[in-house]
Amino acid sequence: MPCRVSAALSKSVAVREMFDRIAERYDSVNTIMTGGVDVLWRARAVAQLRAPVGARVLDLCCGTGALSRAVAARLAGCDVVGVDFSSAMLAVARRRNGVSNVSFAEADALALPFADETFDGATMGFSMRNVVDIGMCLREAARVLKPGARFVNLEVSRPPNALWRRMFFAYFFHIVPIIGKVVGGDAAAYRYLPQSLVGFPSVSALADLFCANGFAKVSCVPLNGGIATLHVGTKVGGDGRSAATASVSRA
């Protein structure tokens, strides 16, 4: 157990330091390496929230705040709180934030500084691969959500079609590090990001983790042939009797 804790702590520190280094150019690299499609993916994520007017929404591991701002722009009268453990990413987020209904706070997604059942919805974008304990992250997200609220996770995934998967992997593992080196100025960081997909749960396994850690009616929405996926889970009701089932819907 001590070795596992030490390894998790080491990864956490290394990931934080990496994101601190690439914060200033992070958005530019994302735009280039996705061809701008990441904007459309965030819009799809926000649409899945289905939060009420005036909702309070939590954006976990918000980074530079791109998804936080997308939520604020598309949900009427909402209040968005973005949290991240990288102070450099948050500094960029605050500098680029031009709306009054988005605020940012430094916090760890595995130990959120919020009371139970605080939020009407939650999002997370391109960050689940970086947490050291996915189950704990999901439990914390469920804890701070009101019963019936949705958690929408946007993440890179492995396309189910073998040919499309090989093409995507060739790009993700070989071209993205080059883009990261040239545009982002940090080859090591953009070698890590593709590698973080290697041991990451499959789409169905992540859906099972949602179901095992406080969410029900979990759906998996593939994007662009499955190079990214939205996992959408509904916080189990206060009686705990909601059926925890996973289903796959097509984009």
C-alpha positions as CSV (number, residue, x, y, z in Angstrom):
1,M,0.0,0.0,0.0
2,P,2.7,2.6,0.8
3,C,4.3,2.0,-2.6
4,R,0.9,2.6,-4.3
5,V,0.4,5.8,-2.4
6,S,3.9,7.0,-3.2
7,A,3.4,6.2,-6.9
8,A,0.1,8.0,-7.0
9,L,1.6,11.0,-5.3
10,S,4.5,11.1,-7.7
11,K,2.2,11.0,-10.7
12,S,0.0,13.7,-9.2
13,V,3.0,16.0,-8.7
14,A,4.4,15.2,-12.2
15,V,1.1,15.9,-13.9
16,R,0.7,19.2,-12.0
17,E,4.2,20.3,-13.0
18,M,3.6,19.3,-16.6
19,F,0.4,21.3,-16.9
20,D,2.1,24.3,-15.2
21,R,4.7,24.2,-17.9
22,I,2.4,24.1,-20.9
23,A,-0.4,26.3,-19.6
24,E,0.3,29.4,-21.8
25,R,0.2,27.4,-25.1
26,Y,-2.2,24.7,-24.1
27,D,-5.2,26.1,-26.0
28,S,-3.3,26.8,-29.1
29,V,-1.9,23.2,-29.3
30,N,-5.4,21.8,-28.7
31,T,-6.8,23.9,-31.5
32,I,-4.1,22.8,-33.9
33,M,-4.0,19.1,-33.1
34,T,-7.8,18.7,-33.2
35,G,-8.3,21.0,-36.2
36,G,-10.7,23.1,-34.1
37,V,-13.1,20.1,-33.5
38,D,-12.5,20.3,-29.8
39,V,-14.9,23.4,-29.8
40,L,-17.7,21.2,-31.3
41,W,-17.0,18.5,-28.8
42,R,-17.4,20.9,-25.9
43,A,-20.7,22.1,-27.3
44,R,-21.9,18.5,-27.4
45,A,-20.8,18.0,-23.8
46,V,-22.7,21.1,-22.6
47,A,-25.8,20.0,-24.5
48,Q,-25.7,16.7,-22.6
49,L,-25.8,18.5,-19.2
50,R,-29.5,19.4,-19.5
51,A,-29.2,21.6,-16.4
52,P,-32.1,23.9,-15.4
53,V,-32.1,27.6,-15.9
54,G,-30.0,29.3,-13.2
55,A,-28.1,26.0,-12.5
56,R,-24.8,25.9,-10.6
57,V,-22.3,23.9,-12.6
58,L,-18.9,22.5,-11.6
59,D,-16.2,22.1,-14.2
60,L,-13.6,19.6,-12.8
61,C,-10.0,19.9,-13.9
62,C,-11.0,23.0,-15.8
63,G,-7.5,23.9,-17.0
64,T,-7.6,27.1,-18.9
65,G,-11.4,27.3,-18.6
66,A,-12.4,26.5,-22.2
67,L,-15.2,24.2,-21.1
68,S,-16.2,26.4,-18.2
69,R,-16.8,29.3,-20.6
70,A,-18.6,27.0,-23.0
71,V,-21.0,26.0,-20.2
72,A,-21.5,29.7,-19.2
73,A,-22.2,30.7,-22.8
74,R,-24.8,28.0,-23.5
75,L,-26.8,27.6,-20.2
76,A,-29.1,30.5,-19.4
77,G,-28.5,32.2,-16.0
78,C,-26.0,29.6,-14.9
79,D,-23.2,30.0,-12.4
80,V,-20.0,28.0,-13.3
81,V,-17.2,27.1,-10.9
82,G,-14.1,25.7,-12.5
83,V,-11.5,23.9,-10.3
84,D,-8.0,22.7,-11.1
85,F,-4.9,21.9,-9.2
86,S,-2.5,23.7,-11.6
87,S,-2.0,27.3,-10.5
88,A,-0.6,28.2,-13.9
89,M,-3.6,26.8,-15.8
90,L,-5.9,28.7,-13.5
91,A,-3.9,31.9,-14.0
92,V,-4.5,31.6,-17.8
93,A,-8.2,30.8,-17.2
94,R,-8.7,33.9,-15.1
95,R,-6.9,36.1,-17.6
96,R,-9.1,34.8,-20.4
97,N,-12.3,34.9,-18.5
98,G,-14.5,37.7,-19.7
99,V,-17.8,36.8,-18.0
100,S,-19.1,37.4,-14.5
101,N,-20.8,34.0,-14.1
102,V,-17.6,32.0,-14.2
103,S,-15.2,31.7,-11.3
104,F,-12.1,29.6,-10.7
105,A,-10.6,28.0,-7.6
106,E,-7.6,25.8,-7.0
107,A,-8.7,22.4,-5.8
108,D,-8.0,18.7,-6.3
109,A,-10.7,16.7,-8.0
110,L,-10.1,13.9,-5.5
111,A,-10.9,16.1,-2.5
112,L,-13.3,18.8,-3.5
113,P,-13.9,21.7,-1.1
114,F,-17.7,21.7,-1.5
115,A,-20.6,20.5,0.6
116,D,-22.6,17.5,-0.5
117,E,-25.3,18.1,-3.1
118,T,-24.1,21.6,-4.1
119,F,-24.2,21.5,-7.9
120,D,-26.9,21.0,-10.5
121,G,-24.5,19.5,-13.0
122,A,-20.8,18.9,-13.6
123,T,-18.4,18.6,-16.5
124,M,-14.9,17.4,-17.1
125,G,-12.9,17.7,-20.3
126,F,-9.7,15.7,-21.4
127,S,-8.6,15.2,-17.8
128,M,-9.9,11.8,-16.5
129,R,-6.8,10.2,-18.0
130,N,-4.6,12.2,-15.6
131,V,-6.3,11.5,-12.2
132,V,-4.6,8.9,-10.0
133,D,-7.8,7.4,-8.8
134,I,-10.8,7.4,-11.2
135,G,-13.1,5.8,-8.8
136,M,-12.4,8.4,-6.1
137,C,-12.8,11.2,-8.7
138,L,-16.2,9.9,-9.7
139,R,-17.3,9.5,-6.1
140,E,-16.3,13.1,-5.3
141,A,-18.2,14.3,-8.4
142,A,-21.3,12.3,-7.3
143,R,-21.0,13.6,-3.7
144,V,-21.2,17.3,-4.7
145,L,-24.0,16.8,-7.2
146,K,-27.7,17.0,-6.4
147,P,-29.7,13.8,-6.9
148,G,-30.7,13.6,-10.6
149,A,-28.0,15.9,-11.8
150,R,-25.7,14.9,-14.6
151,F,-22.0,14.5,-14.9
152,V,-20.6,14.8,-18.4
153,N,-17.1,13.6,-19.1
154,L,-15.4,14.3,-22.4
155,E,-12.3,12.3,-23.1
156,V,-10.1,10.8,-25.8
157,S,-10.9,7.2,-26.5
158,R,-10.0,4.2,-28.7
159,P,-12.1,4.0,-31.9
160,P,-13.9,0.6,-32.2
161,N,-13.2,0.3,-35.9
162,A,-9.7,-1.3,-36.3
163,L,-8.7,0.7,-39.4
164,W,-9.8,4.0,-37.9
165,R,-8.1,3.1,-34.6
166,R,-4.8,2.5,-36.4
167,M,-5.0,5.8,-38.2
168,F,-5.9,7.7,-35.0
169,F,-3.1,6.0,-33.1
170,A,-0.6,6.9,-35.8
171,Y,-1.6,10.5,-35.5
172,F,-2.0,10.6,-31.7
173,F,1.2,8.8,-30.8
174,H,3.5,10.2,-33.5
175,I,2.2,13.5,-34.9
176,V,0.8,15.0,-31.7
177,P,4.2,15.0,-29.9
178,I,5.7,16.8,-32.9
179,I,2.9,19.5,-32.7
180,G,3.5,19.7,-29.0
181,K,7.2,20.2,-29.5
182,V,6.9,22.8,-32.3
183,V,3.8,24.8,-31.0
184,G,3.8,24.0,-27.3
185,G,7.5,24.0,-26.8
186,D,7.4,20.8,-24.6
187,A,7.9,17.5,-26.4
188,A,7.9,15.5,-23.2
189,A,4.4,16.7,-22.2
190,Y,2.9,15.8,-25.5
191,R,4.6,12.4,-25.5
192,Y,2.9,11.8,-22.1
193,L,-0.6,12.8,-23.2
194,P,-0.9,10.1,-25.8
195,Q,0.7,7.5,-23.5
196,S,-1.9,8.3,-20.8
197,L,-4.4,6.6,-23.1
198,V,-2.5,3.3,-23.0
199,G,-3.7,2.2,-19.5
200,F,-6.9,4.1,-19.5
201,P,-10.1,2.1,-19.2
202,S,-12.1,1.3,-22.3
203,V,-15.3,3.1,-23.0
204,S,-17.4,0.2,-21.5
205,A,-15.0,-0.2,-18.5
206,L,-15.3,3.5,-17.7
207,A,-19.1,3.3,-18.0
208,D,-18.9,0.5,-15.4
209,L,-16.8,2.7,-13.1
210,F,-19.5,5.4,-13.4
211,C,-22.1,2.9,-12.4
212,A,-20.0,1.6,-9.5
213,N,-19.3,5.0,-8.1
214,G,-22.6,6.9,-7.7
215,F,-24.1,7.2,-11.2
216,A,-27.0,5.6,-13.0
217,K,-28.3,5.6,-16.5
218,V,-24.8,6.0,-17.9
219,S,-24.6,6.6,-21.7
220,C,-21.6,6.6,-23.9
221,V,-21.7,9.0,-26.9
222,P,-18.9,8.4,-29.4
223,L,-17.6,11.5,-31.3
224,N,-15.9,11.4,-34.7
225,G,-15.9,7.7,-34.9
226,G,-14.9,7.2,-31.3
227,I,-11.6,9.2,-31.1
228,A,-13.4,10.9,-28.2
229,T,-16.3,9.9,-26.1
230,L,-18.9,11.6,-23.9
231,H,-19.7,9.6,-20.7
232,V,-22.9,10.9,-19.2
233,G,-24.0,9.7,-15.8
234,T,-27.0,10.8,-13.6
235,K,-26.4,11.1,-9.9
236,V,-28.2,8.3,-8.1
237,G,-31.2,9.6,-6.1
238,G,-31.1,10.0,-2.4
239,D,-32.9,6.7,-1.9
240,G,-30.1,5.0,-3.7
241,R,-32.6,2.9,-5.7
242,S,-31.9,4.2,-9.2
243,A,-30.9,1.4,-11.6
244,A,-27.3,1.7,-12.4
245,T,-27.2,0.6,-16.1
246,A,-24.8,1.5,-18.8
247,S,-25.9,1.9,-22.4
248,V,-24.2,3.0,-25.6
249,S,-25.8,5.6,-27.8
250,R,-24.6,6.6,-31.3
251,A,-23.4,10.1,-32.2
